[in-house]
Amino acid sequence: MTRYSFGALAASTILISNPVWAQDALDLGTLILSGGLTPIEEERYGRSATVITAEDIEERGLNSIQDALRTVPGVAVNSSGGNFTQVRIRGGEGNHTLILIDGVEAAGGDGEYILSGISTANIERIEVLRGPQSVFYGSNASAGVINIVTRTGDIGLQFGASLEVASFGSTSSSLFLSSRNEKGGLSLSLSENRDAGWDFSGDGGERDKTDRYTAILKGDYRVTDQIELGFNLRYAEEDYDFDSANFAATDVFTYIVDDITQFSNRQEMTFSAYGEHTFANGRLMQRLSYELTDNEQSFGINPATETDTEVFRYVLSVGLDGSVATADHLVNALLEHEEDSSSTNPLFNRETVAVALEYRGSFANGLDVQAGLRYDDNSVFDDAFVWNVAASYRFANDMRVHASAGSAIVNPSYFELFGDIPPSIFGPGVIGNPNLSPEENVGFDIGLEVPFLNGRGTVDVTYFNEELEDEITFVTGAGPGGRSTYFNQVGTSTREGIEVEGELQATDTVDLRLFYTYLDAKNPDGSKEVRRPEHELGVSVVVQAFRGRGSVAADVRYVADNTDSRFFPPFGPATLPDFVTVDVSARYAVTDEVDATFGIRNLFDEEYSEVWGYASRDRTFFFGLDANW
């Protein structure tokens, strides 16, 4: 894992995807795509972020997005089995983290994106931004943003293929094709993940499998030296099984029960197109883009629910002292129209018109600052005003201090407002609350990055503090007719903690990496927030081996003091057992074009739960081949 950096291939991908920045490629260094209204250099970035690179993914055998995110400080990943995973950043709720795929919202409509079945095949990098990001992304970017960036390709013709076989008949495969020249290019990514899964109930019953297929077509073309056009089309389909919850359970062992009748189908489609125009000798750049997210989800034989998000966005960038690509002082202005809809009810449709302004300044004394303002005119909720500021200062000895502060909002979801599940033998049912108010978050962080051992290592320690007003919470049996419902909590929900991230080149062949998170997340009444571990520690070792033709890696992860709600006696929140997992993997270059991989996930077959009642995956062996020409 690299702090704000990635390899040469990733850098070229950014420059290709964002052509205005390619004009002075040798001067730019590395960029963070999702760091603002336009990409920002890592050297100038004041907010807290981590980038997981394709090299990290390969060396450490990280085969899923969920596993990759488990190696990031400040991020809590909780899985109810293998195909329902929520991500919480800095103690926020799952829908407080906005997930993007190639910069496009992955969740259609109103809610959070549930990670399930997404492999790391053809993933170039994963950007994780912590802290309020609503100035750039609006609602649902309250706690942070995750941007999953897929592979694009280098100049020339490229072909790649991979195949992995794992225990119990699981397989994953991928293909990649690209053709590119100085004017632009096309790329096609295909992947198939057939996960035999495991019995989520832990009763030794049916394995709950997940089958997912994904296709991504990307293209861009420079029409003239000043004009570029591009598009990105992604389609994914997923079929998966899951088990049932028994609300008449008498203990944790009878809460999640094996159920061969439960299955779901999910279809995802995202499309984006852009036109970009630079003029005035590169000092002005305007970008007009269109984005569409269209997702469908069905459970059993019931009709699918379709949720859509449609966005038109215009960004004008002004280099105050030079070209937009290299200016030390830059202003970005945004005009955006977003519409969300759901097939559940046409009355659920809502629109937002937003305007935003961002300033970036880089000064000769080593100080870099960013500041932003945004105003949302909402058709359903109260209008919103959010802000953020950030700064980074690098000392002569390469120590760096960074700090940021900002505000954010999260609008209630359709289900929180209008959900309607009648009572049954499985529980009291659920009824929405149309009187919910948006949640409002304000937070800050401050950190120090320190190099040591003559630059062979760095450690970054960050303190963060956030306060959430009007937190929406689910209350069992408190609604009309004894049904469960949602309420805005009265008072302030607090989150504070420490994030530590370090890396060390211990020898010429041994790299060490570490992350640690301490989190104190509480409700207004002082009770602990569920599914937010108090302590998470990870250590990774990568050893170059086989006479330079490969590597061996080990990842150790420790999770302690994680709580979850018990819907069985004794009811209420309770602490889950602490656990340690160990993953090992190896990679060997069979030829210059073909690598072989081998590994064991959950080496010691640890039995643990991230959510009450859901069993963990068994020890899993895998073997794979990865080819690139």
Residue pairs with C-beta under 8 A, 6 or more apart in sequence:
1 50
1 51
1 52
1 53
1 56
1 71
1 72
1 501
1 503
1 513
1 515
1 540
2 50
2 51
2 52
2 53
2 56
2 503
3 42
3 49
3 50
3 51
3 449
3 458
3 460
3 501
3 503
4 30
4 32
4 42
4 45
4 49
4 50
4 51
5 30
5 42
5 51
5 53
6 30
6 51
6 53
6 54
6 55
6 124
6 125
7 53
7 54
7 55
9 54
9 124
9 154
10 30
10 53
10 54
10 124
10 125
10 149
11 30
11 31
12 154
13 124
13 149
13 151
13 152
13 153
14 21
14 30
14 31
14 33
14 39
15 21
15 22
15 25
15 28
16 22
16 152
16 180
16 184
16 185
16 220
17 33
17 152
17 220
17 230
18 31
18 33
18 38
18 39
19 220
19 222
19 228
19 276
20 38
20 228
20 276
20 278
20 282
20 285
20 287
20 317
20 324
20 325
21 28
21 31
21 38
21 39
21 325
22 325
23 278
23 282
23 323
23 325
24 323
24 325
24 326
27 326
28 41
28 325
28 326
29 41
29 42
29 43
30 41
30 42
31 39
31 40
31 41
31 42
32 39
32 40
32 41
32 42
32 45
32 49
32 51
32 127
32 129
33 39
33 103
33 127
33 147
33 149
34 100
34 103
34 127
34 129
34 136
34 145
34 147
35 45
35 47
35 49
35 127
35 129
36 136
36 332
36 358
36 360
36 370
36 372
37 136
37 315
37 317
37 332
37 333
37 334
37 356
37 358
37 372
38 285
38 287
38 315
38 317
38 324
38 330
38 332
40 360
40 370
43 368
43 392
43 394
44 360
44 362
44 368
44 370
44 392
45 368
45 370
45 390
45 392
45 402
46 368
46 369
46 370
46 390
46 391
46 392
46 402
46 403
46 404
47 129
47 130
47 131
47 370
47 390
47 402
47 404
47 445
48 74
48 129
48 130
48 131
48 402
48 404
48 445
48 447
48 462
48 464
48 499
49 127
49 128
49 129
49 130
50 72
50 73
50 127
50 128
50 130
50 501
51 125
51 126
51 127
51 128
52 62
52 68
52 69
52 71
52 72
52 125
52 126
52 128
53 124
53 125
54 123
54 124
54 125
54 151
56 62
56 68
57 68
57 120
57 123
58 587
58 595
58 597
58 626
59 542
59 551
59 553
59 585
59 587
60 71
60 540
60 542
60 553
60 555
60 583
60 585
61 553
61 583
61 584
61 585
61 587
61 597
61 599
61 601
61 622
62 68
62 71
62 120
63 119
63 120
63 164
63 172
63 601
63 622
64 117
64 118
64 119
64 120
65 115
65 118
65 119
65 120
65 123
65 126
65 148
66 77
66 79
66 85
66 115
66 118
67 583
68 120
68 126
69 75
69 77
69 87
69 115
69 126
69 128
69 146
70 77
70 538
70 557
71 515
71 538
71 540
71 555
71 557
72 128
72 515
73 499
73 500
73 501
73 515
73 516
73 517
73 536
74 89
74 90
74 130
74 144
74 464
74 497
74 499
74 517
74 519
75 87
75 88
75 89
75 128
75 130
75 517
76 87
76 88
76 89
76 91
76 517
76 519
76 531
76 532
76 533
76 536
76 562
77 85
77 86
77 87
77 88
77 610
78 85
78 86
78 88
78 531
78 610
78 611
79 85
79 86
79 610
79 611
79 614
80 200
80 242
80 610
80 611
80 614
81 197
81 200
81 208
81 242
81 243
81 614
82 116
82 117
82 195
82 197
82 198
82 200
82 208
82 210
82 617
83 116
83 117
83 197
83 208
83 210
83 238
83 240
83 242
84 114
84 116
84 242
85 114
85 115
85 116
86 94
86 112
86 114
86 115
86 531
87 94
87 97
87 99
87 115
87 146
88 94
88 96
88 97
88 143
88 531
88 532
89 96
89 97
89 128
89 130
89 143
89 144
90 130
90 131
90 143
90 144
90 443
90 464
90 466
90 495
90 497
90 519
91 143
91 466
91 495
91 497
91 519
91 520
91 521
91 529
91 532
92 142
92 143
92 144
92 441
92 466
92 468
92 495
93 143
93 410
93 471
93 472
94 112
95 111
95 112
95 140
95 410
95 413
96 140
96 142
96 143
96 144
96 410
96 439
96 441
97 112
97 140
97 141
97 142
97 143
97 144
97 145
97 146
98 105
98 133
98 137
98 140
98 141
98 144
98 145
98 146
99 105
99 106
99 107
99 112
99 113
99 115
99 145
99 146
99 148
100 106
100 145
100 146
100 147
100 148
101 147
101 148
101 150
101 234
101 270
102 147
102 148
102 149
102 150
102 216
102 218
102 232
102 234
102 270
102 272
103 147
103 149
103 272
104 232
104 234
104 270
104 271
104 272
104 291
104 293
105 113
105 270
105 291
105 293
105 309
105 311
106 113
106 148
106 268
106 270
106 293
107 113
107 140
107 293
107 295
107 307
107 309
108 268
108 293
108 294
108 295
108 306
108 307
108 308
108 309
108 340
109 295
109 307
109 308
109 309
109 340
109 341
109 342
109 414
110 307
110 340
110 342
110 348
110 350
110 411
110 412
110 413
110 414
111 307
111 413
111 414
111 415
112 140
116 210
116 212
116 238
116 240
116 266
117 193
117 195
117 210
117 211
117 212
117 238
117 240
118 148
118 193
118 212
118 214
119 172
119 174
119 191
119 193
119 212
121 162
121 172
121 173
121 174
121 189
121 191
121 193
122 150
122 151
122 160
122 174
122 176
122 189
122 191
122 216
123 148
123 149
123 150
123 151
124 149
124 150
124 151
124 152
125 149
126 146
126 147
126 148
126 149
127 145
127 146
127 147
127 149
128 144
128 145
128 146
129 144
129 145
129 146
129 147
130 143
130 144
130 445
130 464
130 499
131 143
131 144
131 404
131 406
131 443
131 445
131 464
131 466
132 141
132 142
132 143
132 386
132 388
132 406
132 407
132 408
132 441
132 442
132 443
132 466
133 141
133 142
133 144
133 145
133 388
133 406
133 408
134 141
134 142
134 374
134 384
134 386
134 406
134 407
134 408
134 409
135 356
135 358
135 372
135 373
135 374
135 386
135 387
135 388
135 406
136 145
136 356
136 358
136 372
136 374
137 145
138 336
138 338
138 352
138 354
138 374
138 376
138 409
139 352
139 376
139 384
139 409
139 410
139 411
139 438
140 410
140 411
141 408
142 408
142 409
142 410
142 439
142 441
142 468
143 408
143 441
143 466
150 189
150 216
150 218
150 234
151 176
151 178
151 187
151 189
152 178
152 180
152 185
152 187
152 218
153 176
153 178
153 179
153 180
153 185
153 187
154 178
154 180
155 180
155 181
155 182
156 179
156 180
156 181
157 178
157 179
158 176
158 177
158 178
158 179
158 180
158 628
158 629
159 176
159 177
159 628
159 629
160 174
160 175
160 176
160 177
160 626
160 627
160 628
160 629
161 173
161 174
161 175
161 176
161 626
161 627
162 172
162 173
162 174
162 624
162 625
162 626
162 627
163 171
163 172
163 173
163 624
163 625
164 171
164 172
164 173
164 597
164 622
164 623
164 624
164 625
165 171
165 622
165 623
165 624
166 172
166 196
166 620
166 621
166 622
166 623
167 196
167 618
167 619
167 620
167 621
167 622
168 196
168 198
168 207
168 620
169 196
170 194
170 195
170 196
170 197
170 620
170 622
171 192
171 193
171 194
172 191
172 192
172 193
172 194
172 195
173 191
173 192
174 189
174 190
174 191
174 192
175 188
175 189
175 190
175 191
176 187
176 188
176 189
176 190
176 628
177 187
177 188
178 185
178 186
178 187
178 188
179 185
179 186
179 187
180 186
180 187
182 222
183 221
183 222
184 219
184 220
184 221
184 222
184 228
184 230
185 219
185 220
186 217
186 218
186 219
187 216
187 217
187 218
187 219
188 215
188 216
188 217
188 218
189 214
189 215
189 216
189 218
190 214
190 215
190 216
191 212
191 213
191 214
192 211
192 212
192 213
192 214
193 210
193 211
193 212
193 213
194 209
194 211
195 209
195 210
195 211
195 212
196 207
196 209
197 207
197 208
197 209
197 210
197 241
198 207
198 208
198 615
198 617
198 618
199 205
199 206
199 207
199 208
199 243
199 258
199 615
200 208
200 242
200 243
200 256
200 614
200 615
201 243
201 256
201 257
201 258
201 259
201 613
201 614
201 615
202 253
202 256
202 614
202 615
203 257
203 258
204 258
205 258
205 260
206 241
206 258
206 260
207 241
208 240
208 241
208 242
208 243
209 240
209 241
210 238
210 239
210 240
210 241
211 238
211 239
211 240
212 236
212 237
212 238
212 239
213 236
213 237
213 238
214 234
214 235
214 236
215 234
215 235
215 236
216 232
216 233
216 234
217 231
217 232
217 233
217 234
218 230
218 231
218 232
218 233
219 230
219 231
220 228
220 229
220 230
220 231
221 228
221 229
221 230
222 228
223 229
226 277
226 278
226 279
227 275
227 276
227 277
228 275
228 276
229 273
229 274
229 275
229 276
230 273
230 274
230 276
231 271
231 272
231 273
231 274
232 270
232 271
232 272
232 273
233 269
233 270
233 271
234 268
234 269
234 270
234 271
235 267
235 268
235 269
236 266
236 267
236 268
236 269
237 265
237 266
237 267
237 268
238 265
238 266
238 267
238 268
239 263
239 264
239 265
239 266
240 263
240 264
240 266
241 260
241 262
241 263
242 259
242 262
242 263
242 264
243 256
243 257
243 258
243 259
243 262
244 256
244 257
244 259
244 262
244 426
245 255
245 256
245 257
245 426
245 427
245 567
245 613
246 254
246 255
246 256
246 257
246 426
247 426
247 427
247 567
247 568
248 425
249 255
249 567
249 568
249 613
250 568
250 569
251 568
251 569
252 566
252 568
252 612
252 613
254 568
255 567
255 568
255 612
255 613
256 613
256 614
256 615
261 300
262 299
262 300
263 299
263 300
264 297
264 298
264 299
264 300
265 296
265 297
265 298
265 304
266 295
266 296
266 297
266 298
267 295
267 296
267 297
267 304
268 293
268 294
268 295
269 292
269 293
269 294
269 295
270 291
270 292
270 293
270 294
271 290
271 291
271 292
272 289
272 290
272 291
272 292
273 289
273 290
274 287
274 288
274 289
274 290
275 287
275 288
275 289
276 285
276 286
276 287
277 285
277 286
277 287
278 284
278 285
278 324
279 285
281 323
282 319
282 322
282 323
282 324
282 325
283 318
283 319
283 322
283 323
283 324
283 327
284 316
284 317
284 318
284 319
284 324
285 316
285 317
285 324
286 314
286 315
286 316
286 317
287 313
287 314
287 315
287 317
288 312
288 313
288 314
289 311
289 312
289 313
289 314
289 315
290 310
290 311
290 312
290 313
291 309
291 310
291 311
291 313
292 308
292 309
292 310
292 311
293 308
293 309
293 310
294 306
294 307
294 308
295 306
295 307
295 308
296 304
296 305
296 306
296 307
297 304
297 305
297 307
298 304
298 305
304 343
305 342
305 343
305 344
306 342
306 343
307 340
307 341
307 342
307 343
308 339
308 340
308 341
308 342
309 338
309 339
309 340
310 338
310 339
311 336
311 337
311 338
311 339
312 336
312 337
313 334
313 335
313 336
313 337
314 334
314 335
314 336
315 332
315 333
315 334
316 332
316 333
317 324
317 330
317 331
317 332
317 333
318 324
318 330
318 331
318 332
318 333
319 325
319 326
319 327
319 329
319 330
320 327
320 329
320 330
320 331
321 327
321 328
321 329
322 328
324 330
328 361
328 362
328 363
329 359
329 360
329 361
329 362
330 359
330 360
330 361
331 357
331 358
331 359
331 360
332 356
332 357
332 358
332 360
333 355
333 356
333 357
333 358
334 354
334 355
334 356
334 357
334 358
334 374
335 354
335 355
336 352
336 353
336 354
336 355
336 356
337 351
337 352
337 353
337 354
338 351
338 352
338 354
339 349
339 350
339 351
339 352
340 349
340 350
340 351
341 348
341 349
341 350
342 348
342 349
342 414
344 414
344 418
345 414
345 418
348 414
348 417
348 418
350 378
350 379
350 380
350 381
350 411
351 378
351 379
352 376
352 377
352 378
352 379
353 376
353 377
354 374
354 375
354 376
354 377
355 374
355 375
356 372
356 373
356 374
356 375
357 372
357 373
357 374
358 370
358 371
358 372
359 369
359 370
359 371
359 372
360 368
360 369
360 370
361 368
361 369
361 370
362 368
363 369
366 393
366 394
366 395
367 391
367 392
367 393
368 391
368 392
368 393
369 389
369 390
369 391
369 392
370 388
370 389
370 390
370 391
371 387
371 388
371 389
371 390
372 387
372 388
372 389
372 406
373 385
373 386
373 387
374 385
374 386
374 387
375 383
375 384
375 385
376 383
376 384
376 385
376 386
376 409
377 383
378 384
378 411
380 411
381 411
381 412
381 437
381 438
382 437
382 438
384 409
384 438
386 406
386 407
386 408
386 409
387 406
387 407
388 404
388 405
388 406
388 407
389 404
389 405
389 406
390 402
390 403
390 404
390 405
390 406
391 402
391 403
391 404
392 400
392 401
392 402
393 400
393 401
393 402
394 400
395 401
397 451
398 451
398 455
399 448
399 449
399 450
399 451
400 448
400 449
401 446
401 447
401 448
401 449
402 446
402 447
402 448
402 449
402 462
403 444
403 445
403 446
403 447
404 444
404 445
405 442
405 443
405 444
405 445
406 442
406 443
406 444
407 440
407 441
407 442
407 443
408 440
408 441
408 442
408 443
409 438
409 439
409 440
409 441
410 438
410 439
410 441
410 472
411 438
412 436
412 437
412 438
412 472
412 486
415 432
416 432
416 433
416 436
416 472
416 486
417 432
417 433
417 434
417 436
418 432
418 434
419 430
419 431
419 432
419 486
420 430
420 431
420 432
421 429
421 430
421 431
421 483
422 429
423 429
423 481
423 482
423 483
427 484
428 476
428 477
428 482
428 483
428 484
429 481
429 483
429 484
430 479
430 483
430 484
430 485
431 479
431 480
431 481
431 483
431 484
431 485
432 485
432 486
433 479
433 485
433 486
433 487
436 472
436 486
436 487
436 488
437 470
437 488
438 470
439 468
439 469
439 470
439 471
439 472
439 488
440 468
440 469
440 470
441 466
441 467
441 468
441 469
442 466
442 467
443 464
443 465
443 466
443 467
443 495
444 464
444 465
444 466
445 462
445 463
445 464
445 465
446 462
446 463
447 460
447 461
447 462
447 463
447 499
448 460
448 461
449 458
449 459
449 460
450 458
450 459
450 460
450 461
451 457
451 458
452 458
452 459
453 504
456 504
456 505
456 506
457 502
457 503
457 504
457 505
458 502
458 503
459 500
459 501
459 502
460 499
460 500
460 501
460 502
461 498
461 499
461 500
462 498
462 499
462 500
463 496
463 497
463 498
464 495
464 496
464 497
464 498
464 499
465 494
465 495
465 496
466 494
466 495
466 496
467 492
467 493
467 494
467 495
468 492
468 493
468 494
468 495
469 492
469 493
470 488
470 489
471 488
471 489
471 493
471 523
471 524
472 486
472 487
472 488
472 489
473 486
473 487
473 489
473 523
474 484
474 485
474 486
475 484
475 485
475 486
475 487
476 484
476 567
477 483
477 484
478 484
478 485
478 487
479 485
489 523
489 524
490 524
491 524
491 525
492 524
493 521
493 522
493 523
493 524
493 529
494 520
494 521
494 522
495 519
495 520
495 521
495 522
495 529
496 519
496 520
497 517
497 518
497 519
497 520
497 521
498 516
498 517
498 518
499 515
499 516
499 517
500 514
500 515
500 516
500 517
501 514
501 515
502 513
502 514
502 515
503 511
503 512
503 513
503 514
504 511
504 512
504 513
505 511
506 512
508 544
509 543
509 544
509 545
510 541
510 542
510 543
510 544
511 541
511 542
511 543
512 539
512 540
512 541
513 538
513 539
513 540
513 541
513 542
514 537
514 538
514 539
514 540
515 536
515 537
515 538
516 535
516 536
516 537
516 538
517 533
517 535
517 536
517 537
518 534
518 535
519 532
519 533
519 534
519 535
519 536
520 534
521 528
521 529
521 532
522 528
522 529
523 529
527 573
528 563
528 573
529 563
530 563
530 564
530 565
530 573
531 562
531 563
531 564
531 610
531 611
532 562
532 563
533 559
533 560
533 561
533 562
534 560
534 561
534 562
535 558
535 559
535 560
535 561
536 557
536 558
536 559
536 560
537 557
537 558
538 555
538 556
538 557
538 558
539 555
539 556
540 553
540 554
540 555
540 556
541 553
541 554
542 551
542 552
542 553
543 551
543 552
543 553
544 550
544 551
545 551
545 552
545 586
546 588
546 589
549 588
549 589
550 586
550 587
550 588
550 589
550 595
551 586
551 587
552 584
552 585
552 586
552 587
553 584
553 585
553 586
553 587
554 582
554 583
554 584
555 582
555 583
555 584
556 580
556 581
556 582
557 580
557 581
557 582
558 578
558 579
558 580
559 578
559 579
559 580
559 608
559 610
560 578
561 575
561 578
562 575
562 576
562 578
562 610
563 573
563 574
563 575
563 576
564 573
564 574
564 576
564 611
564 612
565 572
565 573
565 612
566 572
566 573
566 574
566 612
567 612
568 613
574 612
576 608
576 609
576 610
576 612
577 608
577 609
579 606
579 608
580 606
581 602
581 603
581 604
581 606
581 608
582 602
582 603
582 604
582 606
583 599
583 600
583 601
583 602
583 603
584 599
584 600
584 603
585 597
585 598
585 599
585 600
586 597
586 598
586 599
587 595
587 596
587 597
588 595
588 596
588 597
589 595
590 596
590 625
593 627
593 628
593 629
594 625
594 626
594 627
595 625
595 626
595 627
596 623
596 624
596 625
596 626
597 622
597 623
597 624
597 625
597 626
598 622
598 623
598 624
599 621
599 622
600 619
600 620
600 621
600 622
601 617
601 619
601 620
601 622
602 616
602 617
602 618
602 619
602 620
603 619
604 619
605 618
605 619
606 616
607 615
607 616
608 616
609 615
609 616
610 616
